Amino acid sequence: MTRDELLNQLVSIWDSCAVIGDDQSTFLYKLANREVEDLQLVDGRIHFTLERHGGLVLGSSFADLHHWVVDPETMTKWIEGNSKRRLVPTSSKIDIAELVSRISIAVEQRDPDVVIELSDGALQVKIAQLIPDGGPAQTCTDRRKRLRNALAVELTKQGLQVSPKWIIRKTF
């Protein structure tokens, strides 16, 4: 049986098959409009993999892969297993220690490329230039949090503190 013939058989019986377990809202149009992967007939059962993008839409860098089995004899279908596929590459690693050093030097030198001097003499870190907003929101938030925590430890040694708004002031 050719791939097209097997796919046609799958599509023709899909809605008539009883679901065993959770079908994850896999409707016929999702088979017809997507690439059905690894389609094969094994011992009279149709096996295939379907890539689902629900997690990706919600911000994940992975797509879920559902591994289906359809039994034309018993007219049943079920998801035999799940796996994941990375669709978006991971963000490049950042060197927190290097950024802490760079900010510490910028604070001492009042470097306008890294900090803004406020009217009360405090400094505000230009965090968006050091860790840009682009990319996954959670990655950006986590990186900034790790940097602020590491910077707080370093600035404490100099009698300074950093606020959640990236404002650096002398400790009283």
C-alpha positions, 0 to 999 in steps of 0.5 A: 500500500502506498503512502497516499493510499494509507493516508486516504484510508486513515482520513476516511475512517478517522471520524468513525473510530472510537477514541481510547484515552484522550485524543487531545482534540485531534480533529480530521482537519488537523490530519488533512492540513498537516504533515502526517509523519512516519505513516506506516502500516504495522500488523494491520494498524496505522501508525503515524506521528502528528506535530502539535503546536499548542505549547509553541503558541503559548511560548514554548520552544518545543512542539509536542509530537503525538504518536498515534495508532489507528486500528481499522479492524476494531475502529479504534484510535489512541495516542501511544506516546508523546515526545517533543521537538525543538522548533526554536533554537535556545537563546545564546548563553550570557556571562553574568559575571562579565556583565556584573563586572561591566556594570560595576566599572560603569558605576564607578566611571559613571559611563553613560553607555551603561548607566544614566545619572538621575537628578538625586545622584542615583544611577539607573542601569540601562538594562535593556541595552545589556539584556535586550527585550527580544526573545522569550519573555521568561528567558529575559526575565530570568536573566535579568533576575540572575544579573540583579542578584549577582550585581546586588552581591557585588555592589554591597561590597562597595556600599551600594544597593540595586533596586528592582527598577535597576536604580543604584544608590548608596546603602544607608 
